[in-house]
Amino acid sequence: MSNNAGSRNLNSLARNGFIFALIAAALDVLLFPVMWFLPVAVFIPIGLGISGLVMGHRGLKRVKQSGERGRGLAIAAIVLGYIVVGLVGLLIAIAILAFLLALPRLGQMTEVN
């Protein structure tokens, strides 16, 4: 009896998408405190998260077409990618909202009585 599943190749898009999304999630957690003071730190996780999403979707499509292994990795890349992009998007929305709410108070503080 030969194991046919063991002879199939692992899809590289699914694998790389998972790695990118995992790194994006780790950086999202590690860089979260810095993102408030260093806005450039937002672009690293979101770029990796979007890359993981794209590779995960393309890898999942290719796994379905070719029968390669890696369906679970592709799904994990998609889920992690959406979580990272969603969290960074929420962070950006909160920052914009905080800025807009503070704007009238900044105008009051600069007025001279």
Buried (B, 14 or more C-beta within 10 A) or exposed (E): EEEEEEEBEEBEBBBBBBBBBBBBBBBBEEBBEEBEEEEEBBEBBBBBBBBBBBBBBBBBBBBEEEEBBBBEBBBBBBBBBBBBBEBBEEBBEEBEEEEEEEEEEEEEEEEEE
